[in-house]
Amino acid sequence: MKKRLHVIYSGTVQGVGFRFTTENIARELGLAGWVKNLNDGRVEIVAEAEHEPLREFLKRIDEYFQPNIVDAQIDWLEASLESSDFGVKF
């Protein structure tokens, strides 16, 4: 069953390649959704897929950006996107 993952990362997560790295990881795992910078310096992600690829997605982001991430607000929801692609929102 597909799930929706909504995450807001805070820390030094802008200006370090966070969005583009996240996009590459998501595409490797076949996720749908988007990533974007917020005006307050945080990064927001919405991703949809089966539960296990989403868990792997979070793991890879944490491994890659562990020194940059101070906090992650993670919410698991029911899937609702109609897109099958993942991209960067500006």
C-alpha positions in Angstrom: 0.0 0.0 0.0 1.4 3.4 -1.0 2.0 6.0 1.7 2.7 9.7 1.7 5.7 11.0 3.5 5.8 14.7 4.6 9.1 15.9 6.0 10.4 19.3 7.1 14.2 19.4 7.7 15.9 22.1 9.6 19.5 22.9 10.1 22.1 23.9 7.5 19.9 22.3 4.7 20.0 25.1 2.1 22.9 25.9 0.0 24.5 22.4 0.4 22.9 20.6 -2.6 20.1 19.2 -0.4 17.3 19.5 -3.0 19.2 18.1 -5.9 20.7 15.2 -3.9 17.2 14.5 -2.5 15.8 14.5 -6.1 18.4 12.0 -7.3 17.8 9.7 -4.4 14.0 9.8 -4.9 14.4 9.1 -8.6 16.7 6.2 -7.9 14.0 4.7 -5.6 11.1 5.4 -8.0 9.4 7.9 -5.7 6.8 10.5 -6.7 6.7 14.0 -5.1 8.8 17.1 -4.7 11.3 18.9 -2.5 11.6 22.7 -2.0 13.3 25.3 0.1 11.2 27.3 2.6 11.7 31.0 3.2 12.7 30.3 6.8 15.8 28.2 5.9 14.1 24.8 6.2 13.5 22.2 3.4 10.1 20.5 2.8 9.6 17.2 1.1 6.5 15.3 0.0 7.1 11.8 -1.4 4.9 8.9 -2.2 5.7 5.2 -2.7 5.4 1.9 -0.9 6.5 2.0 2.7 9.9 0.4 2.3 11.3 2.7 -0.4 10.2 5.7 1.7 12.1 4.3 4.7 15.2 3.8 2.5 14.8 7.4 1.2 14.8 8.8 4.8 17.8 6.6 5.6 19.9 7.8 2.6 19.1 11.5 3.3 20.1 11.0 6.9 23.3 9.3 6.0 24.2 11.9 3.4 23.2 15.1 5.3 23.6 13.9 9.0 26.0 16.8 9.8 23.6 19.3 8.4 20.3 18.2 9.8 19.3 19.5 13.3 15.7 18.3 13.2 13.3 16.4 11.0 9.5 16.6 11.4 8.2 13.5 9.8 4.5 12.7 9.1 3.2 9.5 7.5 -0.1 9.9 5.6 -2.3 8.2 3.1 -1.1 8.5 -0.5 -2.8 11.3 -2.6 -0.5 12.5 -5.3 -1.4 12.0 -8.9 2.1 12.4 -10.2 4.6 9.6 -10.9 7.6 11.9 -11.0 9.8 13.6 -8.4 11.2 17.1 -8.8 12.5 20.3 -7.3 9.9 23.0 -6.6 11.1 26.6 -6.8 
